[in-house]
Amino acid sequence: MIKVLVVEDSPVVREFLVHVLSSDPEIKVVGTATDGEDALEALKETAPDVVTMDIHMPKMDGFEATRRIMETSPTPIVIVTGSSEPGEVGTSFRAMEAGALAVVPRPQGIGHPEFEASAKELQTTVKLMSEVKVVRRWNRTRRVQLAPAGPKVEIKRESRPAQVVGIGASTGGPIALQTILSGLKKDFPVPVLVVQHMAAGFTEGFIEWLNHTSGPEVRLAVHGDLILPGHVYVAPDGLHMGVKTTGRIALSQDPPENGLRPSVSFLFRSLAQSYGPRAVGILLTGMGRDGAEELKLMRERGAVTLAQDEESSVVYGMPGAAIKLDAAQYVLAPEKIVAALHALTNNG
Amino acid sequence: MTEREKEFLNKLIATFKVEAEEHLKLITAGLLELEKRPADDRQLVEDIFREAHSLKGAARAVSMAEIETLCQSLENVFAAWKQRALSPSAELFDLLYRSLDTLRRLLATPEGEPSGESLNLSGLLRDLDSASKGTASRNPLPVEDPKAEPERRPAVIERAPAEMHSSPADTVRISTGKLDAVLLKAEELLSAKLAAGQHAADLSEVNAALTAWKAEWAKIQPLAGALRRSLEKNGERRALANGQLAKIIDFLDWNQRAFTDLESKLSSLLRAAEQDHRAVGAMVDDLLSDTKKLLMLPFSSILDPLPGLVRGLARDQGKEIDLEIEGAELEVDRRILEEMKDPLIHLVRNSADHGVEKPLEREQKGKPRRGTIKIAIAQKDSNRAEIVVSDDGRGIDLAKVRASALKLGLIAPAEAQSLGEAEVLALVFRSGVSTSPLITDISGRGLGLAIVREKAEKLSGAVAIESRPGFGTSFRVAVPLTMATFRGVPVRVNGNIFVLPSAQVERAARVEKRNIKTVENKETAEIDGEAVSLVHLADVLELPRKSPNEDSNGSAQVVVTGLGGKRIAFIVDEILGEQEVLVKSLGRQLSRVRNIAGATVLATRKLVPVLNVSDLVASAAATSAVASAPAEAASDKARKTRVLVVEDSITARSLLKSILEAAGYDVQTAVDGIDAFTQLRSAEFDVVVSDVEMPRMNGFDLTAKIRADKKLAELPVILVTALESREDKEKGIDVGANAYIVKSSFDQSNLLEVIKRLA
């Protein structure tokens, strides 16, 4: 049984979440809390496997509560947000900086056509997160190590520098992505294309959040846009993203791959076809195996391929699958991926 | 949706309603606060925004799409406000208050029923959406001029801000149902206390019987001693007889020892019983008073709707009114608050409607444009609060009260002139008396103040009124802070015991038979220097009277009640005392029994009825031979009241017709004003009920025509309409309608009541 603590100030929403979670036979709600302070108390008493956390609460909000929990008794935290307004979603993602593992939308109400599906998403996320090992965080500022300590990564200098970088990520991806993107220079010389699996409606907020950090400008991919250096393009909700040989973005409504749209597979396949050896493919943390085969394809077409290492991955599923297929040339932590990217694109 | 989900959803909806109330309250409070401040306060807007947002989230969890959508639009407005993309205006506040009202109505709509708000809603949503966008574009620089607007806005000034928010850590939220159950059980313990008292009394009676025995024994004891001594002297000569006698004397000795033993046991038992009685009594009393304190809430909990109400009334009537509230933190029993809710609303309405004048009129009188209604609550003594609702309006027009009371036959024409000012003022509390020329939905039917008095008296409180023409009116309502334990006076009538509520018993008295006078076939006696009519309680209860010659020593015991200012002395066979009584309702099978309010168990375990005094007073009036009503009135009532219904919609017409016919009226119908007027000229009617919007001739024109006609000028006209604006109401007055009922709040009892009053 997975023990869950529900933190939410609205009594209605609280009961609703308890109901949704308890409907899953593997989940047991062991406690509820009405605000952050209350949550810290309840955490001591109930020792849950996962905490679901609302952001806006009186006394101590979800952001602060997440930070405190990760500093004192690290527990997987899932942010459950009732808003898809970009600013609000951005706030929720900031809780991830404090150590929350995932942000999911609050399920639709009972009787809503999407109730079942959205309830399932919450249940699945909670179950998945219960398995994640979280580590204690001593403070909120996480230094991005531009010059990584330890053994230096030897990146083979390609004769021709890369012209495009594709990144695929799922569970645990936002923080890894943020680490990588914030490490890049503002005028990073090649465009970056990103597919991040995410609940519908969150993409804009996600982009807003990413733009809070330094690094290249992050924007929502638009069909037909020319991809430019110094920019990061994020695939929109519900559409596959690829890129043509002309350097223009091609969004597609092709059927979902691996049950996902946008899928990392679609992006990587498109990169392999359009850019071949002039592309870099990076597969980050995430559940499942989306993009693993296609990373292999990229490698076969001469592209440089990277996968996130197990230690830094929240879920090792996707990078693990790629490594098994021998799809990744380098297996690195996000901080080192930054260095690798600079090395790969440095034409000076 | 599965059964389980449905069940859960229902539970969730109940929680939602409580939560939603809370959010709405905070939004309303926030808006009222914002309206008061000339400059906007971003933090406050942010708070309101949060509340709307939370409400939206909660509504979504229970799938209440209409509330969710409305909250979304509200949220957009607040968001724009927050970003200073719009500037608050009086119109915006109106729109927001309207939205809150709609939210409240949506909340009140039972599940699964079409709300009937949908049409309304889309308009409201449009308005809100354009408010969140439109205003911004029209007014790109929303610089608030602090002097421009605040003048017009009604404000709420709350003096002595109460420390109402105790730390949440010290409080728990318990449903009132649970608390009521606890209180009920605590009250049940009263019977244990009464029984303990009764046991002690019974034991002390037995003890007294024993004392009587002791006295008798003391007389016999010397004789027995003498007998024994003489027996011993006589020796064995009469052994046989002596043996028997000796046995009896021995038995007497044993008997004395046994009784002494018994007596000591009895007295320790009596002491124990008395101690129990005292201990149980004290504990029950403490428990009861503590439990009652659990149910105490501050007055503010019922005052919340008032600022909004005043604001709405002021807006509808084109008046400018400030509401001041003082002492809202005083805590009172929840049940008393519940009872006082409507009366308070009524008093405030009354002040806003009849008291405060329009700005122009006020200026002409040299008063400030803005009127003030003040609610002051204060504790008067250990268990009494006084609520004063006062206004600085025009005061009460005594002549109009007199005229209204005269018309209703409450006072005789001769009486009308002789009544003093205070007596005339007191008439406003009589049902039907109104100074308003026009009956509207809000007021004018003259029932409100009667209800205020009834409620206050039900709580064993009182209402007083002071009015200075031209300077204002104030109502003083005194209510207890806690519900006193019900006390009753048990009386015996023809061998049966009944309980009269002590609260309504003014006094008990003994009346000498020879002092009873018969005036106009009614028995009266002088009590405290005042002639009071005497009624045999047995007659009222339709029991046989005890034959008069059995009455002891030529006097009668009476219980004097003083309900509604009218004293009546009920003659009973015996008054048995006064005690605490636990009143039980008769249950649903007997929801209403004339003269009987409930039942109670006396300490003797005897089940007895508790009498309903106001019924008794009414029954007394019916039983005593009065009936000197004017003969013409009686013949008038013999004929059915004839009503002309004027309505162009066939559905509404037949509906009205059937409602009125069911209520015993003779109903004719007309399809428009012209048809109606033709009918009015050819036949006689007692009252006209007319729609306003009709083809050919509308209701206003019809009314005007009726008033212009010599023969019809006095005919009562009731306008029933969908138009709810002040202008329309005023137009109704101008053309001479007697009542103006808005369809949206139209229910049949309302109409029937108005007809009854006018026809």
Interface residues (C-beta under 8 A of the other chain):
Chain A: D9 S10 P11 V12 V13 E15 F16 H19 H56 G82 S83 R106 Q108 G109 I110 G111 H112
Chain B: M1 E5 F8 L9 K11 L12 T15 F16 V18 E19 R50 H53 S54 K56 G57 A58 R60 A61 V62 S63 M64
